Amino acid sequence: MDKNLINQAETSFRNAKEHLVEELDRLRTGRANASMLDGLMVEAYGTKMPLNQVGTVTAPEAQLIQITPFDPNNLANITAAIRNNQALGFNPSDDGRVVRVIVPPLTEERRREIAKQIGEKVEETLVRMRSVRHDVLKQVEMAKKDKQFSEDDARRIEKTIDENLSLYREQIEKAAKLKETEILTL
């Protein structure tokens, strides 16, 4: 059971880190990046679908994202989905075949806002990880009371979980620092 608890905690820590990395990839850096539009839902064929299922998203230039729909009938819906997403703040245009999104350079103020968002996302992730740690240690404490674990086993599990938490915290802070540097650099 002790290995299960450790594996469960590590899996949760890894998932939290991977989720954060995905969130950081979506943040604007001043350079066009196809992943900026990840998670965007488009009305197509009477249902909401992810953008990458209705077209090919590329970033052929530093300030341009281009979407080539698989079906030209979805062109207007793709344009509308991008325009209506206030979080993106993009104004797409289309020429009847492809949708082009000009990615304007970030202002200093906007860069600082995005850097602040990074800090908030990191803190959310760390809170989630501490919650996982707390839940697992609660299970260990209950198992110890039920005489399933000795005092030494409980301490060993807690130490292992704390080491894993520290390792993932370092990785998260490193990824956040890299993204912050990328955003704040002109």
C-alpha positions in Angstrom: 0.0 0.0 0.0 2.9 2.4 0.8 4.2 2.2 -2.8 0.6 2.8 -4.1 0.4 6.0 -2.0 3.8 7.2 -3.2 2.9 6.4 -6.9 -0.5 8.1 -6.5 1.1 11.2 -5.2 3.9 11.3 -7.8 1.3 10.8 -10.6 -0.7 13.7 -9.3 2.4 15.9 -9.0 3.4 15.0 -12.6 -0.1 15.7 -13.9 -0.2 19.1 -12.2 3.2 20.0 -13.7 2.2 18.9 -17.2 -1.0 20.9 -16.9 1.0 24.0 -15.9 3.4 23.5 -18.8 0.4 23.3 -21.2 -1.1 26.5 -19.7 2.2 28.3 -20.0 2.5 27.3 -23.7 -0.8 29.0 -24.3 0.4 32.3 -23.0 1.4 34.9 -25.6 5.0 35.7 -25.9 4.9 38.3 -28.6 5.8 35.7 -31.2 3.2 33.7 -33.1 2.8 30.2 -31.9 0.2 27.7 -33.1 -0.4 26.5 -29.5 -1.8 30.0 -28.7 -5.1 28.8 -30.2 -5.1 25.4 -28.4 -8.4 24.8 -26.6 -10.3 27.1 -28.9 -13.7 25.6 -29.7 -15.3 26.2 -33.1 -18.9 25.7 -34.1 -18.8 23.2 -37.0 -21.3 20.7 -38.3 -23.8 21.8 -35.6 -21.4 21.0 -32.7 -18.5 22.6 -30.9 -15.2 21.1 -32.0 -11.5 21.9 -31.1 -9.9 24.2 -33.7 -7.3 21.5 -34.6 -10.1 19.2 -35.7 -11.5 21.6 -38.2 -8.3 23.0 -39.7 -4.5 23.0 -39.7 -2.9 25.7 -37.5 0.6 26.9 -38.4 2.8 29.9 -37.5 4.6 30.6 -40.8 6.0 33.9 -39.6 7.0 35.4 -36.2 3.9 37.6 -36.1 1.4 35.5 -38.0 -0.8 32.4 -37.3 -2.5 30.8 -40.2 -5.4 28.4 -40.1 -6.3 26.3 -43.2 -9.7 24.8 -42.7 -10.2 21.2 -43.8 -13.7 22.3 -45.1 -13.9 25.8 -46.5 -17.5 26.0 -45.2 -16.0 26.4 -41.7 -14.0 29.5 -42.6 -16.5 32.0 -41.2 -17.0 29.9 -38.0 -13.2 29.7 -37.4 -12.9 33.5 -37.9 -15.8 34.2 -35.5 -14.5 31.8 -32.8 -11.1 33.6 -32.8 -12.7 37.1 -32.9 -15.2 36.3 -30.1 -12.6 34.9 -27.7 -11.9 38.0 -25.6 -9.0 36.3 -23.8 -7.0 36.1 -27.1 -7.7 39.6 -28.2 -7.1 38.8 -31.9 -8.7 40.2 -35.0 -8.5 37.5 -37.7 -9.1 38.0 -41.4 -9.7 35.5 -44.2 -9.3 35.5 -47.9 -11.8 32.8 -48.7 -9.3 30.0 -48.3 -7.3 30.6 -45.1 -7.7 32.5 -41.8 -4.8 34.8 -40.9 -4.2 36.1 -37.4 -1.7 38.9 -37.0 -0.1 38.7 -33.6 0.8 42.2 -32.5 3.9 42.8 -30.4 3.2 42.9 -26.7 3.3 46.2 -24.9 5.4 46.5 -21.7 2.2 46.7 -19.6 0.8 43.6 -21.3 4.1 41.7 -20.7 3.9 42.5 -17.0 0.3 41.3 -16.9 1.2 38.0 -18.5 4.2 37.6 -16.2 1.8 38.1 -13.3 -0.5 35.4 -14.7 2.4 33.0 -14.7 2.9 33.6 -11.0 -0.8 32.9 -10.4 -0.8 29.7 -12.4 2.3 28.5 -10.6 0.7 29.2 -7.2 -2.5 27.4 -8.3 -0.4 24.4 -9.3 1.6 24.4 -6.0 -1.6 24.6 -4.0 -3.0 21.6 -5.9 0.2 19.7 -5.2 0.2 20.6 -1.5 -3.4 19.4 -1.3 -2.4 16.1 -2.8 0.4 15.8 -0.3 -2.0 16.6 2.5 -4.5 14.0 1.3 -1.9 11.3 1.0 -0.4 12.0 4.5 -3.9 11.9 5.9 -4.3 8.4 4.4 -0.9 7.4 5.9 -1.9 8.7 9.3 -5.2 6.7 9.2 -3.3 3.6 8.1 -0.8 4.1 10.9 -3.7 4.3 13.4 -5.1 1.1 11.9 -1.7 -0.5 12.5 -1.1 -1.0 8.7 2.1 1.1 8.9 4.7 1.4 11.6 5.9 4.9 12.7 9.1 4.4 10.6 7.1 3.4 7.5 4.9 6.5 7.9 8.0 8.8 8.2 9.7 7.1 5.2 6.6 7.7 3.1 6.3 11.3 4.2 9.9 11.9 3.4 9.6 10.3 -0.1 6.5 12.4 -0.8 8.2 15.6 0.4 11.2 14.8 -1.8 9.0 14.2 -4.8 7.1 17.5 -4.1 10.4 19.4 -3.9 11.6 17.9 -7.2 8.4 18.8 -9.0 8.4 22.3 -7.4 11.9 22.9 -8.8 10.8 21.8 -12.2 7.7 24.0 -12.1 9.7 27.1 -10.9 12.3 26.5 -13.6 9.6 26.3 -16.4 7.9 29.4 -15.0 11.1 31.3 -14.9 11.9 30.4 -18.5 8.5 31.5 -19.7 8.7 34.7 -17.7 12.1 35.5 -19.3 10.7 34.7 -22.7 7.7 37.1 -22.2 9.7 39.9 -20.6 12.4 39.8 -23.3 11.7 42.1 -26.2 
